[in-house]
Amino acid sequence: MIQKFSGKGLYIICWIFIAVSCRHFRDTAATTSGIDIAQQSLAVTRDLRGRPVTSLHILPSTAIPKALMMTLTEVTAETVESIYDIIYHINKRDGLRGMDGPSQEITLVTVTPDQRQFDQLSNRLRVKFPNIQERPAKVPYLEQIIAPVDMDIWMQDWGEVARVTVADYSKPIHAVLDTGRGFLYSDRTIEVFATTLGLPFVRVPLKSRAMAGSYGGNIDATPDGTIVIGDSYVNEDLLTFLRDLGQGRRIELPTSWLQTRHIDEYITFVPSKASPCGSAIVLGSPLDGLTTLASSDVNEASASGLPSPLVVQESLNYFSRAGQGNSYAGTLEGYDADRPIRGFRWAIDMLVRSNLRAEKAIRSAEARLINAPGVCAQTIVRLPQVFQRDASQDEGGGTSPQREEEAAQAAETFTNLAAFMPNALNMVVLRDHVIISSQQMSGKVQSFKPFVNLIQKRLGPVLGKPENIHFVDTSAYEARGGGIHCGTNVIREL
C-alpha cells in the first residue's frame, strides 16, 4: 500500500501525531482497528482495538499547527518549495522547537507518488539553505508520504484531521476524517495517509456519492468549536454523523452562489492578540475589490490583467442609486444589484453586478455568524475580492453570449461564481501567520499592488506584524480553479 517511508521519518511522524488507527463501518459506530505502525509510537496499543469513537470535533484554524500536508507533483513542486521556505522562516524567526506544546515547530509533509520528486525537492532545499548541508541525511521540518496512487492536488477537500475520543481512553487523539471525496483518488488513498501517519481513520457513512458541499473545504470551525459549513450541496448523512459524534452546534452560511460551494472562498478565522476575542473573523469584500480596482491606475490594472478601472467605475456609477454622482460608493446600500445589465456593456456589467450580489451574500453570512450563540465577533477584517461567473457551467456552455438577451438571462442567474484573480480569502493560517496567494492573475503578469497594500493594511495589525502575511505564487492551483487553502491540509494541536 505504501512504496517507501523511512524508518526514521516514520518514527518522527509518529511522535508528531498520536499513533493509533481506526475505521468507520457504515452500519456501526466508528471503531479503532489498532493497526500497529511502529514499536516506538506513542499510542499504538492493542487494548484500543475495537473501541468505539465516542466524539469527533473539527479543529479551528486558530489552533496551533503541527504539520501542513501538500501533494508534491511536477505541477505543484514550485509552490511546495515556496511553502517550505515560509515554514522554515516561521520556525526560525519565532524560535519554534519540539513537537508538542505552545512553541512546537511546524513540519511540511509532502504526499507524492514518486520518491524522485521528494529527493529533488530535498536537493533543491539543501542548495537554497546552506546550513541544511550540515545535515545531508535529513532536511529539517520536512517529511514525506509515498503513496502509489493517482494524486489530486486538492489536499483540503478529502476531509479533515480532527480530534476524537474513544471509549474508556482518557486522552483525545487525532483522526483522519474522510468525507467521501474518493472519486478523484483510488479508494484507499486517504486510508494510506492515515496508516502512514499512524492516525485513526474515520469514514463518514454516506448513503450516496458525496456532494461538493460535504468536502473538507466547506467544513470549518469557529475558535470556540462551533461547526461552520456552507448550506449548499451537503449530504444530510454528513450533518447527522457530525451531530451524533458531538458536533451538534453548527452555523450554515450561504454558498449556493459559488462554483465550489465552499465557505473557504470567502471566510476564515485567524488568531489575534489585538482582538478582545483572541481571534478575528476575516471576510471577503467583493465591493471593496470593485472600488479598489475602480480607483487604481489604468496602466497598473492593465499590467495585472484586470479590466480598465475607468470601465469598472462607469459600471459602478450605473448601478449606483445616486447615479453618476456615486455618493454612496463604498456602502452596499448605495447600489442596486437588481438593475438590468446593458447590452453594450454586458461583460463588465455582469462582472460588477455579480460582485455586488456576492457582497450581499457575504454580508448575509456575516449576520448569521455574529448572531450565532457563542461566537465572538468583536474584530472583523474585510479583504478585497473580485469574483466572476463561470458561464461554461451554464446549460449549453459558453462564456461569451452572442445576443443581448442571452447575456441578460445569464446575468440573472446568480450562480457559479469563482475568483477572478487569486483569492486572498483562500488562505492558510499558521499560528499568527497567514499564507496568501500572490495577487496576480498568473505568473506572466505582475501582482496587483492596490490589493496587496489593502490586505497588508487591514490584516497586518490584526496578526501583529505586516510581515506575518506571506504571499506565494500559486498559479498551478489557480489555473485549476483553486487557491492555497484548497491545496493544503493542516494538522493542528488538540
C-alpha positions in Angstrom: 0.0 0.0 0.0 2.9 2.3 0.7 6.0 2.2 -1.5 8.5 3.7 0.8 8.7 5.5 4.1 11.9 5.6 6.0 12.0 4.1 9.5 13.5 7.3 10.9 10.9 9.5 9.1 8.1 7.3 10.3 9.4 7.4 13.9 9.4 11.2 13.8 5.9 11.4 12.2 4.5 9.0 14.8 5.9 11.3 17.5 4.4 14.3 15.9 0.9 12.7 15.9 -0.6 10.2 18.4 -0.4 6.9 16.6 -3.5 4.7 16.5 -5.6 3.5 13.7 -9.4 3.2 13.3 -12.1 2.6 10.8 -15.7 3.6 10.5 -18.1 0.9 9.3 -21.3 2.0 7.5 -23.7 0.1 9.8 -22.0 0.5 13.2 -20.3 3.2 15.3 -16.8 4.3 14.4 -14.2 2.0 15.9 -10.5 1.6 16.1 -8.8 -1.3 14.4 -5.5 -0.9 16.1 -3.1 -1.2 13.2 0.5 -1.3 14.6 2.7 1.2 12.8 5.9 1.5 14.8 7.0 -0.1 18.0 8.2 3.2 19.4 5.0 5.2 18.6 3.0 6.8 21.4 -0.3 5.1 21.4 -0.2 2.0 19.3 -1.7 -0.2 21.9 -3.6 -3.4 21.4 -6.2 -2.5 24.1 -7.6 0.3 21.8 -8.7 -2.2 19.2 -12.4 -2.3 18.6 -13.2 0.6 21.0 -15.9 2.9 19.6 -15.1 6.5 18.7 -17.3 8.4 21.1 -16.8 12.0 19.9 -15.3 13.9 17.0 -14.5 17.6 16.7 -13.3 19.7 13.8 -10.2 21.8 14.8 -10.4 25.5 14.1 -7.7 27.3 12.0 -6.8 29.2 15.2 -5.4 26.1 16.8 -1.6 25.6 16.9 -0.4 23.9 13.7 1.7 20.8 14.0 2.1 20.0 10.3 1.0 21.1 6.9 0.3 18.5 4.2 0.6 19.1 0.4 0.6 17.0 -2.7 4.1 17.0 -4.3 4.0 16.6 -8.1 5.7 18.2 -11.1 2.7 20.6 -11.2 2.9 21.7 -7.6 6.7 21.4 -6.9 7.5 25.2 -7.1 4.6 26.1 -4.8 5.6 23.3 -2.3 9.1 24.6 -2.3 7.9 28.2 -1.6 5.7 26.9 1.3 8.7 25.1 2.8 10.6 28.4 2.6 7.8 30.2 4.6 7.6 27.4 7.2 11.4 27.3 7.6 11.5 31.1 8.3 8.5 31.0 10.6 10.1 28.2 12.7 13.4 30.1 12.8 12.1 33.6 13.4 9.6 32.6 16.1 12.1 30.3 17.8 9.8 27.3 17.4 11.1 23.9 18.6 10.0 20.5 19.6 6.9 18.6 18.6 4.5 19.4 21.4 3.4 22.4 23.4 2.7 26.0 22.5 6.1 26.6 20.8 6.1 23.5 18.7 7.6 23.7 15.3 5.7 23.3 12.0 6.5 20.3 9.7 5.8 20.2 6.0 4.6 16.7 5.0 4.7 16.1 1.3 2.4 13.4 -0.3 3.8 12.1 -3.6 3.5 9.0 -5.8 7.2 9.3 -6.7 10.2 9.1 -4.4 12.2 11.1 -7.0 10.0 14.1 -6.5 10.9 14.2 -2.8 14.6 13.7 -3.5 14.7 16.5 -6.0 12.9 18.8 -3.5 15.3 17.9 -0.8 18.3 18.6 -3.0 17.0 22.0 -4.1 16.4 22.9 -0.4 20.0 21.9 0.5 21.3 24.3 -2.1 18.9 27.1 -1.1 19.6 26.8 2.7 23.4 26.3 3.1 23.0 25.4 6.8 20.9 22.4 5.8 24.0 20.9 4.2 25.4 20.3 7.6 22.7 17.6 8.0 22.7 16.0 4.5 20.8 12.9 5.6 17.8 14.9 6.8 16.2 18.2 5.7 14.6 19.8 8.8 10.9 20.4 9.0 10.3 18.1 6.1 8.7 14.7 5.9 7.2 12.5 3.2 4.4 10.1 2.4 5.0 7.9 -0.7 1.5 6.8 -1.9 1.3 4.7 -5.1 -1.9 6.3 -6.3 -3.2 9.0 -8.7 -2.7 12.2 -6.9 -5.2 15.0 -6.5 -3.7 18.4 -5.8 -6.7 19.5 -3.7 -5.4 18.3 -0.4 -8.0 20.2 1.6 -11.1 18.6 0.0 -10.8 15.0 1.0 -11.6 15.7 4.7 -10.2 16.9 8.0 -7.7 15.9 10.6 -10.0 16.1 13.6 -9.9 15.4 17.4 -11.6 12.2 18.5 -12.1 10.4 21.8 -12.5 6.6 22.1 -14.4 4.7 24.7 -12.5 4.2 28.0 -9.5 6.1 26.9 -8.9 9.3 28.8 -6.9 11.4 26.2 -8.2 12.8 22.9 -6.3 11.8 19.8 -6.0 12.9 16.2 -8.0 11.2 13.5 -8.3 11.4 9.7 -11.9 12.1 8.7 -12.7 11.0 5.2 -15.7 12.9 3.9 -16.2 10.8 0.8 -14.3 12.6 -1.9 -12.9 9.3 -3.1 -13.9 9.5 -6.8 -10.7 11.5 -7.6 -8.5 9.2 -5.6 -8.0 5.5 -5.5 -10.5 4.1 -3.0 -7.8 3.7 -0.3 -5.7 6.8 -0.7 -7.0 8.6 2.4 -6.5 5.4 4.4 -2.9 5.4 3.1 -2.5 8.8 4.7 -3.9 7.7 7.9 -2.0 4.5 8.1 1.3 6.2 7.2 0.8 8.9 9.8 -0.3 6.4 12.3 -3.7 8.1 12.8 -7.2 6.7 13.2 -9.2 6.6 10.0 -12.9 7.6 10.2 -15.1 7.5 7.1 -18.4 9.3 7.0 -21.2 6.7 6.3 -22.6 8.3 3.2 -25.6 6.6 1.6 -24.8 8.1 -1.8 -21.9 9.8 -3.6 -20.5 12.7 -1.6 -21.7 16.1 -2.8 -19.4 19.1 -3.2 -20.6 20.8 0.0 -19.5 17.8 2.0 -15.9 18.1 1.1 -13.3 19.4 3.6 -13.0 22.9 2.0 -16.6 23.5 3.1 -16.1 22.5 6.7 -14.6 24.8 9.3 -15.0 25.7 13.0 -15.1 28.9 15.0 -12.4 29.3 17.6 -14.9 28.1 20.2 -15.5 24.9 18.3 -18.8 25.6 16.5 -19.0 24.0 13.1 -19.3 26.5 10.2 -20.4 24.9 6.9 -21.9 26.1 3.6 -25.6 25.4 3.1 -25.5 24.0 -0.4 -24.8 20.5 -1.8 -24.2 19.0 1.6 -25.1 15.3 2.3 -27.5 15.1 5.2 -25.5 11.9 6.2 -22.5 14.1 7.0 -24.5 16.5 9.2 -26.1 13.6 11.0 -22.7 12.0 11.5 -21.2 15.1 12.9 -24.1 15.7 15.2 -24.1 12.2 16.6 -20.4 12.5 17.4 -20.8 15.7 19.3 -20.7 18.4 16.7 -24.4 19.4 17.1 -23.7 23.2 17.1 -23.3 24.5 13.6 -23.7 27.7 11.6 -24.8 27.3 8.0 -23.7 30.0 5.6 -24.9 30.7 2.0 -22.7 29.0 -0.6 -25.1 28.2 -3.5 -23.8 31.2 -5.5 -20.2 29.8 -5.5 -18.9 27.4 -8.1 -17.2 25.3 -5.4 -20.0 25.7 -2.8 -17.2 26.0 -0.2 -17.0 28.6 2.6 -13.2 28.8 2.3 -13.8 31.0 -0.7 -14.9 34.0 1.5 -14.3 33.4 5.2 -11.7 32.3 7.7 -10.6 32.8 11.3 -7.2 34.0 12.5 -5.6 34.2 15.9 -5.2 37.8 17.1 -3.7 39.2 20.3 -5.0 42.6 19.2 -8.6 41.4 19.5 -10.6 41.1 22.7 -11.7 37.7 21.5 -8.1 36.4 20.9 -9.2 35.9 17.3 -10.6 37.7 14.3 -13.1 36.9 11.6 -11.8 37.5 8.1 -14.4 38.0 5.4 -14.1 38.8 1.7 -15.5 42.0 0.3 -16.2 42.0 -3.5 -17.4 45.6 -3.1 -14.1 46.7 -1.8 -12.5 44.7 -4.6 -14.5 46.7 -7.2 -14.0 50.1 -5.6 -10.3 49.5 -5.1 -10.0 48.4 -8.8 -12.1 51.4 -10.0 -9.8 53.9 -8.2 -6.5 52.3 -9.3 -4.1 53.3 -12.0 -5.2 52.3 -15.5 -1.7 51.0 -16.5 -1.3 49.1 -13.3 -4.6 47.3 -13.7 -3.7 46.5 -17.3 -0.3 45.1 -16.3 -2.1 42.8 -13.8 -4.5 41.6 -16.4 -7.5 43.3 -14.9 -10.4 45.3 -16.5 -9.9 49.0 -17.0 -10.6 51.0 -13.8 -12.4 53.6 -15.9 -14.8 51.0 -17.3 -15.4 49.5 -13.8 -16.1 52.9 -12.4 -18.6 53.7 -15.2 -20.4 50.4 -14.4 -20.4 51.1 -10.7 -21.9 54.5 -11.5 -24.6 52.8 -13.5 -25.6 50.5 -10.6 -25.3 53.3 -8.0 -28.6 54.6 -6.6 -27.1 58.1 -6.7 -26.4 57.9 -10.4 -23.3 59.5 -11.9 -22.5 61.2 -8.6 -22.0 57.9 -6.9 -22.2 59.5 -3.5 -22.9 56.1 -1.8 -19.6 54.5 -3.1 -18.2 52.0 -0.5 -21.5 51.0 1.0 -23.7 48.1 -0.3 -26.8 50.2 0.3 -25.6 52.6 -2.3 -26.1 50.2 -5.1 -29.0 48.5 -6.9 -27.8 45.0 -7.7 -31.1 44.3 -9.5 -30.7 46.7 -12.3 -30.7 45.0 -15.7 -27.3 44.8 -17.5 -26.8 46.8 -20.6 -26.3 45.0 -23.9 -23.3 47.2 -25.0 -21.7 46.7 -21.6 -22.9 43.2 -20.8 -19.5 41.8 -19.9 -18.4 44.4 -17.4 -21.9 44.9 -16.0 -22.1 41.2 -15.4 -18.8 41.3 -13.5 -19.9 44.3 -11.4 -23.4 43.1 -10.7 -22.3 39.6 -9.8 -19.8 41.1 -7.3 -22.4 43.4 -5.8 -24.6 40.3 -5.3 -21.7 38.4 -3.8 -21.2 41.3 -1.4 -24.8 41.0 -0.3 -24.5 37.2 0.2 -21.3 37.6 2.3 -23.0 40.3 4.4 -25.9 37.9 4.9 -23.4 35.2 6.1 -21.8 37.7 8.4 -25.2 38.5 10.0 -25.8 34.8 10.6 -22.3 34.4 12.1 -22.3 37.3 14.5 -25.8 36.5 15.8 -25.0 32.8 16.5 -24.6 31.9 20.2 -21.0 31.8 21.5 -19.4 33.5 18.5 -17.2 36.4 19.4 -17.2 38.9 16.6 -15.6 42.0 18.0 -12.9 42.0 15.3 -13.9 41.7 11.7 -11.5 42.2 8.8 -12.6 42.6 5.2 -10.2 41.8 2.4 -10.8 42.7 -1.3 -12.1 40.1 -3.7 -13.3 40.0 -7.3 -15.5 37.2 -8.5 -16.6 36.3 -12.0 -19.3 34.0 -13.3 -18.1 30.8 -15.0 -20.7 30.7 -17.8 -19.2 27.5 -19.1 -21.2 25.8 -16.2 -24.5 27.1 -17.6 -26.7 24.9 -19.6 -25.4 25.0 -23.2 -22.0 26.3 -22.0 -20.1 29.2 -23.5 -18.5 32.3 -21.9 -19.5 34.9 -24.5 -23.2 35.1 -25.2 -23.8 36.2 -28.8 -27.1 38.0 -28.2 -28.1 40.6 -25.6 -31.0 38.5 -24.3 -28.6 35.6 -23.7 -26.3 37.8 -21.7 -29.1 39.3 -19.7 -30.5 35.8 -19.0 -27.1 34.6 -17.8 -26.7 37.6 -15.6 -30.0 36.9 -13.8 -28.6 33.6 -12.7 -26.5 34.3 -9.6 -24.5 31.1 -9.6 -21.1 29.6 -10.4 -19.0 32.5 -9.1 -15.3 31.8 -8.8 -12.3 34.1 -8.0 -11.4 36.4 -11.0 -7.9 36.7 -9.6 -6.1 34.8 -6.8 -8.4 34.6 -3.8 -7.0 36.3 -0.7 -9.6 34.6 1.5 -8.5 31.1 0.4 -5.6 31.3 2.8 -3.6 29.1 5.2 -3.4 30.1 8.8 -0.2 29.0 10.7 -0.2 30.5 14.2 -0.3 34.3 13.8 1.0 34.0 10.2 -1.1 33.6 7.1 -0.1 32.3 3.6 -2.0 34.1 0.8 -1.8 33.6 -3.0 0.0 36.5 -4.7 -2.4 38.9 -6.1 -1.6 38.3 -9.8 -3.7 36.6 -12.5 -0.9 34.3 -13.5 2.9 34.0 -13.4 3.0 36.2 -16.5 1.6 39.3 -15.1 2.6 41.5 -12.2 1.0 41.4 -8.7 -1.8 43.9 -8.3 -0.3 46.2 -5.7 -3.6 48.0 -4.6 -4.9 44.7 -3.3 -1.6 43.7 -1.7 -1.4 47.1 0.1 -5.0 46.9 1.3 -4.5 43.3 2.6 -1.4 44.3 4.5 -3.0 47.5 5.9 -6.1 45.7 7.2 -4.8 42.3 8.2 -1.2 43.2 9.4 -2.3 44.9 12.7 -4.6 42.1 13.5 -1.9 39.5 13.2 0.6 41.7 14.9 3.0 42.4 12.1 2.6 43.1 8.4 5.5 40.6 7.7 3.3 37.8 9.1 1.5 37.9 5.8 3.3 35.7 3.3 2.4 35.9 -0.4 3.2 32.9 -2.5 2.8 32.2 -6.3 0.1 29.5 -6.6 -0.6 29.7 -10.3 -0.5 25.9 -10.5 -3.6 25.8 -8.4 -5.3 29.0 -9.7 -5.1 27.6 -13.3 -7.3 24.7 -12.0 -9.8 26.9 -10.1 -8.5 26.9 -6.6 -6.2 28.6 -4.0 -3.5 27.8 -1.5 -6.0 26.7 1.2 -7.6 24.2 -1.3 -4.1 22.7 -1.9 -3.2 22.2 1.8 -4.4 20.4 4.9 -3.1 21.4 8.4 -2.9 19.0 11.3 -3.4 21.1 14.4 -2.8 20.7 18.2 -5.6 19.1 20.1 
